[in-house]
Amino acid sequence: MGLQDFVVAARTLCKSPAFTLTALLTIALGLGASTAIFSVANAVLLQPLPYKNPGRLVVADMELRKRNVPDLPFSNADFIDLRDGTKNLFTDFAGVLTGPAIAPRDDGTSEQIHWASVTTNFFRTMGARVVLGRDFSDEDGIPQPPEPPAGAQSSAPEPMPAFAILSYEYFQSRYGGNADVIGHTLRTTGGAGLVIIGVLAPGFHLYFPPAENLESVPDVFIANRLGYAAANRLAFSLRAVGRLKDGVTLEQAQATADHVAAEARKNFPFSQTAGYYIHIEPMQQHLIAQVRPAILALMGSAIFLLLIACANVANLLLVRASSRERDFAMRAAMGAGRWRMVHPIFAEALLLAAGGTLVGFTLAWLGIHELRVLAPANLPRLDSIRIDASVLGFTALAGLVAAIIFGLAPAWRASQAGLMKSLRGNHASGLSAGGRLPSLVVVAEVSLSFVLLIGAGLMFRSFLDLQRVDPGFDPNRLLTFQVLGVQAVKGTPADRASLVKEIEDRLRAISGVQSATASFPFPLTGGFNPIRWGTAEAIGDASKFQATDYQIVLPGYFEAMHTPLVAGRTFTEDDNSPGRNGVIIDDILAKKAFGAQSAVGKRILVRMRSPEAEWVEVVGVVAHQHTTSLSEPGREQVYFTDAFAGSGRVHSWAIRTGSDAASYEKQVVATIKGVNPGLVVIKTQPMESIVREAQAGTRFSLLLITVFAIIAGALAAVGLYGVLASAVRLRTSEIGVRMALGAERANIFTLVVGQGLRLSAFGIAAGLIAALILTRVMSTMLIGVKPTDPATYVSITVAFLAISALACYLPARRAAKLDPTTALHEQ
């Protein structure tokens, strides 16, 4: 093809502005959707993590298989065993844990900071650069010497300083980029001073799944002193990252980790009875495992939409080709070869694809901003979704492939030798005037659209089920927030308990507040880790212990949360006293422990505040709360009072109000500051927002798939309409003959509608088969509904047949209203 072909094609397209605009918009919708979703897939699934040689980084997790705990941080002791036992395969293993703290400013105010405690080799393992000062050395992590035994003559050892490296962003915001900060001490409320030794390069992130509750952008990194208490295998905190040596395979690494875990099971009773194993997987795979199926499903939906758009444009071009048959036949009669005959078709296709690509790219650029807003918080690397060279390359390639797809069918038709009959005015018989090709394209459109509609229907059913989930509490008119700094208050547990009580009383005194309470952790906000529980049979057989999530709560928690009481009673102020051992369990734990018997007054073993499990008495049973997810019930739960855990442990607060909870935010902050200016209030939000966020993943997928499905259904209907309208137009004379021979208008109407519904039926049949196969990849996205849900398939089939009938109506009505005399004159 030469420049002249494109000039002619451009002129031809300009003469048909309605056709050109329709084709451009159709292509743009398909390309825009696929480009926007590809930008997400590229950032989350395809782009390597921003670490040195990220393909060699792996994450190790503990598994307690006998207690159904698949993902747990390492204890210090188990981490040391893993690090030392894999030195032949790994350059090193590093550990990290994160948390919040309060740092006083020079002006007397306080700020919240996020810290990360890392092993001294962490930045070397990850390949992070220190741009000011120095990196941690092994000496920075030397364990603190133990306290001398009681009665010993030697004096207590001098406390060793803690060393810290600042993130570049915190270095700029707190210290204004002043290099003199190196060597200074950063104070935190209630903690030891941190000697600043370095500053990281800009943009360093910790990329772990959101469910692991690691802060992605810590302000301060502290050298972890693993300590002489490393033998405690029941304090789980460290997330482990390792770097494989060159040439070492993942299978070899897993085999070595299996040996380390086997040795622990042989030597330590807890590891044996809990079923301790180690799971090794690439860091990138570990990060995206939960979101990968949803993103692939969305990418598949977007590609389906692009294919449907291509089919639609192909049909539009086929209609144009049928109206230009005499022109093509004339070219063939004058000796034009097949390739030369299709030049105009492909030139038009490439111009349409180029224009559609530009418009589609613009739509994608606008859509990416909306995707960032709509995307759930648990989507990793959300900040890196952008238009880059890979996305540009994808858009250009998709546009080129689209041009080939929708240009091929009309080009093939134009090159057929049978077109010579057009010079003699001959036409094929029947209402399938355009031949079988347009009909096959429509069948493909319908089948692809049907698959998308089935996916949207399944997601809609899932979302409805998610909306109906009872979380075990009433989120309405509930304002939640965290109060940091209580644990930093110097004094006895009684002093901290008094401070907590004052906060509670002050909050209750706010006009319009019906109740106030606190917990640690708080439902649906993260931070849940399992502890073990058992009945008397676990005394003789530790393998009988099971895992449960726990919460530390204040008396009045269940009343404030509107959590139903199933049996017994809730906590009183007397229960929230040192020495009391009453607990409340949920109905799931009660059934597991005591079956149909009443749990009230009975005892269970729990390991919460001591290395060994201790007996506690069940004073009440409450309804199960969804603590980590709305889509899954989660583990059973046991509740302790704040005093049982040592007082001051609760930091997640909630107030129930008589009106809009969000309007109380300023009063809450002022009240807390009035109790103690050193306290910091963070993460203030209505509980309804937290529940909505828990639904965000399903809502995000539902919204996108539904939009794609609606566009696809509309394009399929337009395609069906176009084929039938073209058939009626080209067969006007034939219809006139039928009517002249006695055919009723109703017969003509039924004939056209019947043809359209047959095409739809073929498409739906093909779509049913494809949907039964393809929707299985959505299994992890569905809640309370199976991929083969009969109700969804039946309802979508009926709806699609109705859409098809509507698309058939207008051409059928036009055919039925033709005047036989006028129609015969066209013969």
Secondary structure, DSSP 4 states (H G I P E B T S, - for coil): --HHHHHHHHHHHHT-HHHHHHHHHHHHHHHHHHHHHHHHHIIIIISPPSSSSGGGEEEEEEEEGGGTEEEEPEEHHHHHHHHHHTTTTEEEEEEEEEEEEEEE-TTS-EEEEEEEEE-TTHHHHHTPPEEEE----GGGGPPPPPPPPTT-SSPPPPPPPEEEEE-HHHHHHHHTT-GGGTT-EE--TTS--EEEEEEEPTT------GGG---SS-SEEEE----GGGG-TT-EEEEEEEEEPTT--HHHHHHHHHHHHHHHHHH-HHHHHHTEEEEEEEHHHHHHTTTHHHHHHHHHHHHHHHHHHHHHHHHHHHHHHHHTHHHHHHHHHTT--HHHHHHHHHHHHHHHHHHHHHHHHHHHHHHHHHHHHHS-TTSTTGGG----HHHHHHHHHHHHHHHHHHHHHHHHHHT-GGGGGGGGT---SSS-TT-HHHHHHHHHHHHHHHHHHHHHHHHHHHHHHHHT---SS--TTEEEEEEE-STTS-S-HHHHHHHHHHHHHHHHTSTTEEEEEEEES-TTSS---EEEEE-THHHH-GGG-EEEEEEEE-TTHHHHHTPPEEEE----TTTSSTT--EEEEEHHHHHHHHTTS--TT-EEEE-SSSSS-EEEEEEEEE-----S-SSS--S-EEEEEHHHHTSS---EEEEEESS-GGGGHHHHHHHHHHH-TT-EEEEEEEHHHHHHHHTHHHHHHHHHHHHHHHHHHHHHHHHHHHHHHHHHHHTHHHHHHHHHTT--HHHHHHHHHHHHHHHHHHHHHHHHHHHHHHGGGGGGG-SS--TT-HHHHHHHHHHHHHHHHHHHHHHHHHHHT--HHHHHHT-
